[in-house]
Amino acid sequence: MQVSRSGALAICGLLIATLSSCGQLPDPNAPKEGKAAGKWGYINKEGKMIIMPQFDEAGEFGDQGAVVRQGKIRMRILADPPGKEGPAPKEDEMPEITPMPAFEAERVHGKFIIREEGEVIFEPDAKDEPEGLFGKNGLTCVHTKTGYVFLNKKGELAFATSFSQARPFSGGLAPVNLGKEWGYIDKTGRVIVQPLFMDAGCFHKGLAPVCVKTEAAK
C-alpha cells in the first residue's frame, strides 16, 4: 500500500506493509527475516509523535519542508501543517539527517583541543574560532577516546557524560545514543526525550525525524 502522491499525508498515517531497514541506507541493507525493522516519523520537543512512523527514510525539515521516501517514491512534506505534502523533490534530492561530527578532540594540559582531519582547528586560548564550530548555546559535539562529548568555548566539558553516538544541538536539544537507543538531551546533559528510538535526527521547525521499531520483517 502506498500513500498517494497527490493526497495530504495523514498525521496518523498508515504503516507501510513492506518493511525495510531503519536509517539512511538503501534496500540491499534491509533486515533479514526475523530481524527488527523500523520506520521513520517525526516528534516534537516533548517527545510526542506528530507524524506517525511510515517512511523508509526521512530527512530533517528546512525552509522548503523535509524529503521522505516510501519504497521507490520520494516526496516532500511540510512542518505546518505537519505532514501535508509539499512540492515534489528535485531529481537528486534525497532524505538527509545531520551526520555525526567528524571533529576529534583530546585533552591537553587540562583542556581540549579540536582537530579536523588531523589539523588543529581550535585551541582554548586562541582568539578566533572556526565559523559554525559552536552552536547557538556555545557547545560543540566532538569525538574523543571515550566517545562523543560536548565542549564549551573554553575547551572544557559541558557535562561529564559521554555517548557512543551523538549529533549537534539544534533547536535546544541534541540527539544522543544512550546505550542501545537514541534520545535527546538539553545543554546541561539532562535527558529531555527518553531513549526510545533506533535512530534520531536534529530538530528543525520544532520537529525531528526518528526511527522506531516495527514488527519483525516477514
C-alpha positions as CSV (number, residue, x, y, z in Angstrom):
1,M,0.0,0.0,0.0
2,Q,1.5,3.4,-0.9
3,V,0.4,6.9,0.1
4,S,-0.9,8.9,-2.8
5,R,1.5,11.5,-4.1
6,S,-1.4,13.9,-4.6
7,G,-3.1,13.5,-1.3
8,A,-2.0,15.0,2.0
9,L,0.0,12.7,4.3
10,A,-2.1,11.8,7.3
11,I,-0.6,12.7,10.7
12,C,-1.8,9.3,11.9
13,G,-0.5,7.7,8.7
14,L,-0.8,4.0,7.9
15,L,2.3,1.9,8.4
16,I,3.6,0.5,5.1
17,A,3.1,-3.2,4.8
18,T,6.5,-3.9,3.3
19,L,9.2,-3.0,5.9
20,S,12.7,-2.0,5.2
21,S,15.8,-1.2,7.3
22,C,15.9,1.8,9.6
23,G,18.4,4.5,8.7
24,Q,19.6,6.3,5.6
25,L,20.5,3.1,3.8
26,P,19.3,1.6,0.5
27,D,17.2,-1.5,0.3
28,P,20.1,-4.0,0.0
29,N,20.7,-3.4,3.7
30,A,17.1,-4.2,4.7
31,P,16.8,-6.5,7.7
32,K,16.7,-10.2,7.1
33,E,13.8,-12.5,8.2
34,G,13.2,-12.2,11.9
35,K,15.3,-9.1,12.4
36,A,13.8,-5.9,13.8
37,A,12.7,-3.4,11.2
38,G,12.0,0.3,11.6
39,K,10.0,3.2,10.1
40,W,10.7,6.9,10.4
41,G,8.2,9.5,11.8
42,Y,8.6,12.9,13.4
43,I,8.3,14.0,17.1
44,N,8.1,17.4,18.8
45,K,10.3,18.6,21.6
46,E,8.1,16.9,24.2
47,G,8.7,13.5,22.5
48,K,5.2,13.3,21.2
49,M,4.8,11.6,17.8
50,I,3.4,14.3,15.5
51,I,3.8,12.5,12.1
52,M,3.4,8.8,12.7
53,P,6.2,6.3,11.6
54,Q,5.5,5.4,8.0
55,F,8.6,6.3,6.0
56,D,11.6,4.1,4.9
57,E,13.8,7.3,5.1
58,A,13.1,10.8,6.5
59,G,15.1,14.0,6.3
60,E,15.2,16.9,8.6
61,F,13.0,19.9,8.0
62,G,14.2,23.0,6.2
63,D,12.5,26.1,4.8
64,Q,11.1,24.0,1.9
65,G,10.0,21.1,4.1
66,A,11.5,17.6,4.5
67,V,12.2,15.0,1.9
68,V,10.9,11.5,2.8
69,R,10.9,8.1,1.0
70,Q,8.3,5.3,0.9
71,G,9.5,2.5,-1.2
72,K,10.6,3.9,-4.5
73,I,8.6,7.1,-4.0
74,R,10.2,10.3,-2.8
75,M,8.1,13.2,-1.7
76,R,8.3,16.4,0.3
77,I,6.2,17.1,3.4
78,L,5.7,20.3,5.3
79,A,6.0,21.1,9.0
80,D,3.0,23.4,9.0
81,P,0.5,21.7,8.9
82,P,2.5,18.7,9.9
83,G,2.7,16.0,7.2
84,K,1.0,17.9,4.4
85,E,2.6,17.1,1.0
86,G,4.6,19.9,-0.5
87,P,6.3,20.5,-3.8
88,A,8.0,17.5,-5.4
89,P,11.7,17.0,-4.5
90,K,14.3,17.8,-7.1
91,E,15.6,14.8,-9.1
92,D,18.8,14.4,-7.0
93,E,17.2,15.5,-3.6
94,M,17.3,12.7,-1.0
95,P,16.2,12.5,2.7
96,E,19.1,13.7,4.8
97,I,19.8,14.0,8.5
98,T,22.8,15.7,10.2
99,P,25.8,13.3,10.3
100,M,27.7,12.6,13.5
101,P,30.6,15.2,13.7
102,A,34.0,14.3,12.4
103,F,35.8,16.6,14.9
104,E,38.3,14.8,17.1
105,A,39.3,16.2,20.5
106,E,41.9,15.4,23.1
107,R,42.7,16.8,26.5
108,V,46.0,18.8,26.6
109,H,47.0,20.4,29.9
110,G,43.6,20.0,31.4
111,K,41.6,21.4,28.4
112,F,40.6,20.0,25.0
113,I,41.9,20.9,21.6
114,I,39.9,20.0,18.5
115,R,41.2,18.6,15.3
116,E,39.6,18.1,11.8
117,E,41.3,15.7,9.5
118,G,44.3,15.8,11.8
119,E,44.7,19.6,11.7
120,V,44.1,21.6,14.9
121,I,41.2,23.9,14.3
122,F,40.5,25.0,17.9
123,E,42.6,25.7,21.0
124,P,41.1,27.1,24.2
125,D,43.5,30.1,24.3
126,A,43.0,31.1,20.6
127,K,41.3,34.4,19.9
128,D,39.4,33.1,16.9
129,E,37.2,30.1,16.4
130,P,36.1,28.3,13.3
131,E,32.8,29.6,11.9
132,G,30.0,27.1,12.7
133,L,32.0,25.0,15.2
134,F,30.0,26.1,18.2
135,G,26.2,26.2,18.2
136,K,24.0,29.0,19.5
137,N,24.3,27.6,23.0
138,G,28.1,27.8,22.8
139,L,28.6,24.0,22.7
140,T,30.1,21.7,20.1
141,C,29.9,17.9,19.7
142,V,33.3,16.1,19.3
143,H,34.7,12.6,19.3
144,T,37.2,11.5,22.0
145,K,38.8,8.3,23.1
146,T,35.8,7.7,25.4
147,G,33.1,8.5,22.9
148,Y,31.2,11.7,21.9
149,V,31.2,14.6,24.3
150,F,30.1,18.2,24.3
151,L,32.6,21.0,24.8
152,N,32.2,24.7,25.6
153,K,34.3,27.6,24.1
154,K,36.8,27.3,27.0
155,G,37.7,23.8,25.8
156,E,36.0,22.2,28.8
157,L,33.4,19.5,29.1
158,A,29.9,21.0,29.2
159,F,28.9,18.0,31.3
160,A,30.7,14.7,32.1
161,T,28.6,12.3,30.2
162,S,30.0,10.7,27.0
163,F,27.9,8.9,24.4
164,S,28.6,6.1,21.9
165,Q,26.9,8.3,19.2
166,A,25.7,11.9,19.1
167,R,24.7,14.7,16.8
168,P,25.0,18.5,17.4
169,F,22.5,20.7,19.2
170,S,19.7,22.2,17.1
171,G,16.6,23.8,18.5
172,G,17.9,23.5,22.0
173,L,18.2,19.7,22.0
174,A,20.8,17.2,20.8
175,P,20.2,13.6,19.7
176,V,22.4,11.1,21.6
177,N,22.7,7.4,21.8
178,L,22.1,6.3,25.4
179,G,23.0,2.6,25.4
180,K,21.3,0.9,22.5
181,E,18.7,3.6,21.6
182,W,18.6,7.3,20.9
183,G,17.0,10.1,22.9
184,Y,17.5,13.9,23.3
185,I,19.4,16.0,25.9
186,D,19.5,19.7,26.8
187,K,22.6,21.8,27.2
188,T,23.1,20.6,30.8
189,G,23.1,16.9,29.7
190,R,19.7,16.3,31.2
191,V,17.6,13.8,29.2
192,I,14.5,15.6,27.8
193,V,13.2,12.9,25.4
194,Q,13.7,9.4,26.6
195,P,15.9,7.0,24.5
196,L,13.2,5.1,22.6
197,F,14.4,5.3,19.0
198,M,16.6,3.2,16.7
199,D,18.0,6.5,15.2
200,A,17.2,10.2,15.5
201,G,17.9,13.4,13.6
202,C,18.1,17.0,14.7
203,F,15.2,19.4,15.4
204,H,14.2,22.0,12.8
205,K,10.9,23.8,12.6
206,G,10.1,22.2,16.0
207,L,10.1,18.6,14.6
208,A,12.8,15.9,14.4
209,P,12.9,12.6,12.4
210,V,13.1,9.5,14.5
211,C,13.2,5.8,13.6
212,V,11.1,3.4,15.7
213,K,11.0,-0.4,15.7
214,T,8.1,-2.0,14.0
215,E,7.2,-5.7,13.8
216,A,9.8,-8.2,12.6
217,A,10.4,-8.4,8.9
218,K,8.5,-11.2,7.3
